Amino acid sequence: MRLDLDNPGLLAALLESMADHAVILMDPDGHVRLWSVGAEQLLGHPAGGMLGRPLSTVLPPEDRAAASLDAVLHAALRDGRALDIRRLVRADGTTLWADCSFSPIRERDGRLAGVITVCRDATERKRDEETMLHLARIDPLTGLAARTAFGKKLADSIAAALRVRRTMVLQVVNIDHLKRINERYGRAVGDELLREAAQRIAQLVRPTDLLARLGDDEFALLQPDVDDATAGGRMATDILEALARPFDIEGRSLSIGAGIGISVFPQDSVDAKQLLRMADVALYKVKATRRSGYHYFTEDLDRIAHRLGSDRAQLREALERRAFSLHYQPQIDTRSGRPVGMEALLRCSHPPLADHPIPEIIALAARTGMMRDLGVWCLGEACRQARAWRDLGIPPLRMCVNFRASELNDASLLDRVAEILARNGLTSGDIEIEITEQQLVEYGRPGASVLDELRAMGASLAIDDFGTGYSSLGYLAQLPVDRIKLDRSFVERVPDDRLSCTIALAVVNLAHTLELGIVAEGVETEAQARFLDSTRCEAQQGYYFSRPMDAESMTRWLLEHGRSLDAREPIARRH
């Protein structure tokens, strides 16, 4: 069979009847041999300008580079026909979506004679499909993810969490009184309230969390990669507090409540639909009380989370009532005998918490998400006291403040430090950040830019409890460390225990080799102080010199001893 394009005949009549379709015939090399009237109308290119040119001329540049047309033609030759929806470029440079079919034409002996392509405009249909897909992904009222997108993300997150064995928390948030508001003030007011409620919740979540709208008055929140299941209770408390504040809608002050049901992966289930059902069941428990609140699907988790919530309330009350205070313990220069640094140590007088050891209170603050507020208070109070001592004429002391990994991973820390220093007329060089080896393990290098920037500002970094962690040398090499603090466990047995003496000397020599400062903690006897003096340990801290004291007592101590201590004075009298 030979392609005879010179005979108009039946072929011309057929093409004229298909004016709303572009009919294009290519030879085996992909060059255009026939360009119908419909092709001219659809793409704006006249037949004379297209004959002999490759069909790829009307493809977008990225499709030409990806040789996407070659893949479709190969499929047509293999299967006898190929269907495709693709973008085409008009003569004026605009693009359209087109439904295209590709069919090979063969000679009687089976040799390829060409490929016929029929295309029609699919731009409107494609736009409708994309609109429907967008609506399936995004809730048009709130701009949050819609139910379909949330379901897919939940399933994908479960698959990922199974591989790395991490905990996830799923929350279903139901808004109270929305129906009553819609009936009384109209749907427009109710819709605006939902938008503002969504914004308040969105301001609380992490960038890695997914917030979605499941229905009229219902939201879902997925918290992937949490440290423990109680993170759900902390977030739920924050959401309830945010939604409890009145909403100002069109001049009306409207109040709502909310119920939150919580399920936990993998404790409750590893199935996406089952996790959602369990969160719904937990939500019904809240609704049964007719009050705002949250409930876990698992009763044990619910008790733990609510107990932490109660402890969190006590911590907040202690902060509000200024029931925290700082005590101070000096660091003594071994050679001069004068105080060169001051460690700020947290104390709590709030009755419900006063009997708790301070490490437990700090751990509780970290677990309940209040470490940021407590840390800001500690730093501000320590800097305020440093300023007060300077105003009394006491020589400047390095103020040492303990930080946790969660604070050092907080990008806003830099601004808070700068604001506190400016308020008290201090510089970054006046403070030293202390972080334990164990906290460094939790901190990790990915967030180390915070430490790097604090160091660049002039603050110094000390590793506390040195020698008790697991990656001491590695972190000394990675982080911008200025000083290490020899843990008291290595000091308490010197000079009587040979091994303890060897370890203490090794750590001091390591600090000297790396050109780092070193402070020995827990010095309680003259013998310990003399031994550390013989190792050339830079500074010492402990009861032998001074117990931790409140600000007033430490002020008297500094005024009495700050200038009178002398390196020539026997060390036994330096207290």
Beta strands, then each sheet from edge to edge (+ up, - down):
strand 1: 22-26
strand 2: 32-35
strand 3: 82-89
strand 4: 95-106
strand 5: 112-121
strand 6: 167-175
strand 7: 210-215
strand 8: 218-226
strand 9: 247-249
strand 10: 252-254
strand 11: 258-265
strand 12: 293-296
strand 13: 324-333
strand 14: 339-348
strand 15: 398-402
strand 16: 431-436
strand 17: 460-466
strand 18: 483-486
strand 19: 517-520
strand 20: 539-540
strand 21: 549-550
sheet 1: 2+ 1- 5+ 4- 3+
sheet 2: 7+ 8- 6+ 11- 12-
sheet 3: 9+ 10-
sheet 4: 21+ 13- 14+ 15+ 16+ 17+ 18+ 19+ 20+
end
